Amino acid sequence: MRKYDYSFLETGNLPASIVNTIGGIYAWRTSADARKAEHAEIFSALEAIAKVQSVKNSNAIEGIVSSDQRIKAIVNQKSAPRGHNEEEIAGYRDALDRVHTDYEHIGFREKDILLLHETMMTPARDPLAGKYKQVDNVIVEIDAHGNRSVRFRPVPAEETKAHMEQLELAYLDACSTSGINQLLLIPCVILDFLCIHPFEDGNGRISRLLSLLLMYKNGLDVGKYISFEAQINKYKHLYYDALQKSSAGWNENQNDYAPFMENFLFNLYACYSDLDKRFKVAKDQKFTKAARIEATLMDRLSPLSKAEICEMHPDISPTTVELVLGQLLKAGKIKKVGAGISTKYIKN
């Protein structure tokens, strides 16, 4: 049976890149905590935006989609879900709400994980909501020619409960070990959860909810204000590459957690960095709307879409954003990158 043991995290022999990223994350967190205490209204507005983005992107990673307007209406409970996809979206909304509001009372325990899965899968009337898989599952990949192959064989169905019990106990043991940094422990536990693959459906979404839960319980609540799920979806290819590398040899207790750990920290750092940018933009209300949109583009090294600009300025209508973008293009201050729905803008 797989051995769940995180004592290796006590050694302290970490790559310089990981050490530097951790230092940056803690610095961002200190800054964000100070701002949150003084600017509750700004953080409340950011939280409302992030909630919609989290529901949208965590489902989109699994191919569950709907229009932005419908997702926003479902998340804000202004409309009942229509069809299976929207029922799945409503389920993630409910589970995310539970994590946001009750994380202090939810633990990384079997009963809590099963309840979270039940909450998420019930709106879609899944008969296995809140239950472990009943048949063995495999992770299949498809190559460029459409050929399928087994990339990973998770734990057999009949062994799932025993593995989940061992995972819970190993996590609790590591939590009580003072020499283990929780920021390193979280991605290791999430990787093991994904490799167990305890549910017939919903494993990826539950893994992201558990990531938020464990971060919140350790004072890392950036996911409330900047969507952690959207960050993963944005660089989905890097996430899956790291997952594949770190799961290799897992069944034989020979896997390397480092790739998945680095990807997790990269996404978390990016969220805190984005929070810093969005806070500064939201706080600077003395500028005109046009000036704020221009400043947003001038300060960025990577292109932004109209939708991304709207997310950063929730008080500015999409029509105004489009008008200002047209003016900036005409003035030669910005240029277009891509075309159609993929169009983005960057300083010239």
BELLINTA-V861679 format. One record per helix or strand. SS is the DSSP state (h for helix, s for strand). FROM is the first residue (numbers start at 0). LEN is the number of residues. If there is no record, write none. Layout:
BEGIN
SS_FROM_LEN + SS_FROM_LEN
END
This chain:
BEGIN
h_6_4 + h_15_23 + h_39_22 + h_67_8 + h_82_23 + h_109_13 + s_137_5 + s_147_6 + h_156_19 + h_181_15 + h_202_15 + h_221_3 + h_227_7 + h_235_12 + h_249_3 + h_257_26 + h_288_10 + s_303_1 + h_305_7 + h_317_13 + s_333_4 + h_339_3 + s_343_4
END
